[in-house]
Amino acid sequence: MRLYTFHRAPNPRRVRWVMAEKGVGDMEVVEINIVAGEHKTPDYRARAGLAHVPALELDDGVTITESLAICRYLEAKYPEPNLFGRTAEETAVIEMWTRRCEMYLANPLMMTVRHTHPALAALEAPNPPVGDYNRATAERCLRTLDRQLEGRDFVVADRLTMADIVAAVGIDFARLIKLEPPEDLANLRRWMAAMRERPGFAAGA
């Protein structure tokens, strides 16, 4: 297998974190510099189908894109530790929180950075109002997540799950614009400090 990634991008980081948690070491990792436009070359497009990272090329030539799809593949191939749920109910609740963390937190934070950080103008024309709108969406979700983490070590279930990884990667990416959870969100800040201590967090950075 071959993973195409870019070390500074948040979506590939999710995959690398999952690989670290599961101890996946039998994979070739190829760095694609999206700032330099390497994801738009005809060769890469032919492999991935889209000018996106990450992309996982399997040994039979099938290529999977979209970070959560890749992570689900890795979950099936390397089932422990479980990150997506063991029972029907647990799987559904983890999926619910993973989607919430992606749609209302991680994606808005990524859009905030892309539209307000001058260094990312090479990827997308900055649009500060778009950035401000997404920042407000993300800040509302930070407070929702803080309430969810009251008395809990993880977003959902009794262990690290994909919801934690998606949320933590999104929050950490926002440090590019010096956006951190506010001081009054004590539950969220405690949880984020614990996430930053995990080996997977460092491996994904």
VOPA-301315 format. One record per residue (C-alpha): z, x, y; residue number from 0. Coordinates in Angstrom, 1 decimal. Each point is the difference from the previous one (the first is absolute). Example, Ala and Ser with C-alpha at 12.3 -4.5 7.8 and 13.67 -1.06 7.14 Angstrom:
(rec (7.8 12.3 -4.5) 0),
(rec (-0.7 1.4 3.4) 1),
END
This chain:
(rec (0.0 0.0 0.0) 0),
(rec (-0.6 1.1 3.6) 1),
(rec (1.8 -1.4 3.0) 2),
(rec (-1.7 0.3 3.4) 3),
(rec (2.6 0.0 2.7) 4),
(rec (0.8 1.1 3.6) 5),
(rec (3.5 1.4 0.4) 6),
(rec (0.7 -1.5 3.5) 7),
(rec (-1.1 -3.6 -0.9) 8),
(rec (2.5 -2.5 -1.0) 9),
(rec (-1.9 -1.9 -2.7) 10),
(rec (-0.7 3.1 -2.1) 11),
(rec (3.6 0.9 0.5) 12),
(rec (1.1 -3.1 -1.9) 13),
(rec (-2.0 1.2 -3.0) 14),
(rec (1.4 3.5 0.1) 15),
(rec (3.5 -1.4 0.2) 16),
(rec (-0.6 -2.1 -3.1) 17),
(rec (-1.4 3.0 -1.8) 18),
(rec (3.2 2.0 0.9) 19),
(rec (2.3 -2.8 -1.2) 20),
(rec (-1.8 -0.2 -3.3) 21),
(rec (-0.5 3.7 -0.4) 22),
(rec (-3.8 -0.2 -0.1) 23),
(rec (-1.2 3.6 -0.2) 24),
(rec (-3.3 -0.3 -1.9) 25),
(rec (-2.2 -0.9 2.9) 26),
(rec (-2.3 1.9 2.2) 27),
(rec (0.6 -0.6 3.7) 28),
(rec (-2.8 0.4 2.5) 29),
(rec (0.7 0.1 3.7) 30),
(rec (-2.4 -2.0 2.1) 31),
(rec (0.3 0.7 3.7) 32),
(rec (-0.6 -3.4 1.7) 33),
(rec (0.5 1.4 3.5) 34),
(rec (-3.0 2.3 -0.7) 35),
(rec (-2.0 -3.0 -1.5) 36),
(rec (-0.1 1.2 -3.5) 37),
(rec (0.7 -3.5 -1.3) 38),
(rec (-3.4 -1.1 1.5) 39),
(rec (-2.2 2.5 -1.8) 40),
(rec (-2.6 -1.5 -2.4) 41),
(rec (1.6 1.8 -2.9) 42),
(rec (3.4 -1.5 0.6) 43),
(rec (-1.4 -3.4 0.7) 44),
(rec (-1.9 0.1 -3.2) 45),
(rec (3.2 0.7 -1.9) 46),
(rec (2.4 -2.3 1.8) 47),
(rec (-2.4 -2.8 1.1) 48),
(rec (1.8 -0.1 3.4) 49),
(rec (0.9 2.6 2.6) 50),
(rec (3.7 -0.3 -0.8) 51),
(rec (2.7 2.0 -1.6) 52),
(rec (1.7 0.0 -2.4) 53),
(rec (-2.4 -0.2 -2.9) 54),
(rec (0.8 0.6 -3.6) 55),
(rec (-3.0 1.1 -2.2) 56),
(rec (0.7 -0.5 -3.7) 57),
(rec (-1.4 2.1 -2.8) 58),
(rec (-2.6 -2.6 -0.9) 59),
(rec (-1.4 0.0 3.6) 60),
(rec (1.7 -3.2 1.2) 61),
(rec (1.5 0.3 3.4) 62),
(rec (2.9 -2.0 1.3) 63),
(rec (0.7 -0.3 3.7) 64),
(rec (2.8 -1.8 1.9) 65),
(rec (3.4 1.7 -0.3) 66),
(rec (1.8 -2.9 -1.7) 67),
(rec (-2.7 -0.4 -2.6) 68),
(rec (0.2 3.7 -0.8) 69),
(rec (3.8 -0.3 -0.2) 70),
(rec (-0.3 -2.9 -2.4) 71),
(rec (-2.3 2.0 -2.2) 72),
(rec (2.5 2.8 0.0) 73),
(rec (2.8 -2.5 -0.9) 74),
(rec (-2.0 -1.1 -3.0) 75),
(rec (-0.9 3.5 -1.1) 76),
(rec (3.5 1.5 0.7) 77),
(rec (2.4 -3.0 -0.4) 78),
(rec (3.2 1.8 0.8) 79),
(rec (1.8 -0.1 2.3) 80),
(rec (-1.0 -3.6 0.6) 81),
(rec (-1.1 -0.7 3.6) 82),
(rec (-1.7 -3.4 -0.2) 83),
(rec (2.4 -2.2 -2.1) 84),
(rec (1.0 -0.5 -3.6) 85),
(rec (0.3 -3.8 -0.3) 86),
(rec (-2.3 -2.7 1.4) 87),
(rec (2.6 -0.9 2.6) 88),
(rec (0.8 3.5 1.0) 89),
(rec (-3.7 0.9 0.3) 90),
(rec (-0.7 -3.0 2.2) 91),
(rec (3.0 0.8 2.3) 92),
(rec (-1.0 3.7 0.3) 93),
(rec (-3.6 -1.1 0.7) 94),
(rec (1.2 -2.3 2.7) 95),
(rec (2.0 2.7 1.8) 96),
(rec (-2.7 2.6 -0.5) 97),
(rec (-2.5 -2.3 1.7) 98),
(rec (2.5 -0.8 2.8) 99),
(rec (0.6 3.7 0.6) 100),
(rec (-3.7 0.8 0.0) 101),
(rec (-1.3 -2.9 2.1) 102),
(rec (2.8 -0.4 2.5) 103),
(rec (1.3 3.5 0.3) 104),
(rec (-2.1 2.9 -1.4) 105),
(rec (-3.4 -1.2 1.1) 106),
(rec (1.1 -1.0 3.5) 107),
(rec (1.7 3.4 0.4) 108),
(rec (-3.2 1.7 -1.1) 109),
(rec (-2.0 -2.0 2.5) 110),
(rec (2.6 0.8 2.7) 111),
(rec (-0.4 3.7 -0.6) 112),
(rec (-3.8 -0.1 -0.3) 113),
(rec (-0.4 -1.9 3.3) 114),
(rec (2.6 1.9 2.1) 115),
(rec (0.1 3.6 -1.3) 116),
(rec (-2.7 2.1 1.8) 117),
(rec (-0.5 2.4 -2.9) 118),
(rec (-1.4 -2.9 -2.1) 119),
(rec (-2.8 -0.8 2.4) 120),
(rec (-2.3 1.8 -2.4) 121),
(rec (0.5 -2.8 -2.5) 122),
(rec (0.0 -3.1 2.3) 123),
(rec (-0.4 -0.7 3.7) 124),
(rec (3.5 -0.5 1.4) 125),
(rec (0.9 -3.5 1.0) 126),
(rec (3.5 -0.1 1.4) 127),
(rec (0.4 -3.8 0.1) 128),
(rec (-0.8 -0.1 -3.7) 129),
(rec (2.6 2.7 -0.6) 130),
(rec (2.6 -1.9 2.0) 131),
(rec (-0.6 -3.3 -1.9) 132),
(rec (0.3 1.8 -3.3) 133),
(rec (3.2 1.8 1.1) 134),
(rec (1.6 -3.3 0.9) 135),
(rec (-0.9 -1.4 -3.5) 136),
(rec (1.5 3.1 -1.7) 137),
(rec (3.2 -0.1 2.1) 138),
(rec (0.6 -3.6 -1.1) 139),
(rec (-0.5 1.1 -3.6) 140),
(rec (2.5 2.9 0.4) 141),
(rec (2.7 -2.6 0.8) 142),
(rec (-1.0 -2.1 -3.0) 143),
(rec (0.2 3.0 -2.2) 144),
(rec (3.4 1.0 1.5) 145),
(rec (1.4 -3.5 -1.0) 146),
(rec (-1.5 0.4 -3.5) 147),
(rec (1.7 3.3 -0.5) 148),
(rec (3.5 -1.3 0.8) 149),
(rec (2.1 1.2 -2.9) 150),
(rec (-3.0 1.3 -1.9) 151),
(rec (-1.2 3.6 -0.8) 152),
(rec (-3.6 -1.1 -0.4) 153),
(rec (-2.3 -2.6 1.5) 154),
(rec (-0.1 -2.0 -3.2) 155),
(rec (1.3 0.5 -3.6) 156),
(rec (2.6 2.5 -1.0) 157),
(rec (-2.2 3.1 0.3) 158),
(rec (-2.9 1.5 2.1) 159),
(rec (-3.1 -2.2 -0.2) 160),
(rec (-3.4 -0.1 1.7) 161),
(rec (1.5 -2.0 2.8) 162),
(rec (2.2 2.9 1.0) 163),
(rec (-2.8 2.4 -0.2) 164),
(rec (-2.4 -2.1 2.2) 165),
(rec (2.7 -0.6 2.6) 166),
(rec (1.4 3.5 0.2) 167),
(rec (-3.5 1.6 0.3) 168),
(rec (-0.9 -2.4 2.8) 169),
(rec (3.2 0.6 1.9) 170),
(rec (-0.3 3.8 -0.4) 171),
(rec (-3.6 0.0 1.2) 172),
(rec (1.1 -1.7 3.2) 173),
(rec (1.9 3.2 0.9) 174),
(rec (-3.3 1.2 1.4) 175),
(rec (0.6 -2.2 2.9) 176),
(rec (3.8 0.6 0.0) 177),
(rec (0.7 -3.5 -1.4) 178),
(rec (3.1 -0.2 -2.1) 179),
(rec (2.2 -3.0 -1.1) 180),
(rec (2.3 -0.9 2.9) 181),
(rec (3.6 1.1 -0.2) 182),
(rec (1.3 -3.5 -0.5) 183),
(rec (-1.9 -0.3 -3.3) 184),
(rec (2.7 1.8 -2.0) 185),
(rec (-1.1 -1.3 -3.4) 186),
(rec (-3.6 1.1 0.6) 187),
(rec (1.0 3.4 1.3) 188),
(rec (2.4 0.6 -3.0) 189),
(rec (-2.8 -0.9 -2.4) 190),
(rec (-2.6 2.1 1.8) 191),
(rec (2.3 3.0 -0.1) 192),
(rec (0.4 -0.5 -3.8) 193),
(rec (-3.8 -0.3 -0.4) 194),
(rec (-0.5 3.4 1.8) 195),
(rec (2.3 1.6 -2.5) 196),
(rec (-2.1 -1.0 -3.0) 197),
(rec (-2.3 2.7 -1.5) 198),
(rec (-2.9 -2.4 0.1) 199),
(rec (0.3 -0.3 3.8) 200),
(rec (-0.4 3.7 0.4) 201),
(rec (-2.8 0.2 -2.5) 202),
(rec (-1.9 -2.6 1.8) 203),
(rec (0.4 1.5 3.4) 204),
END
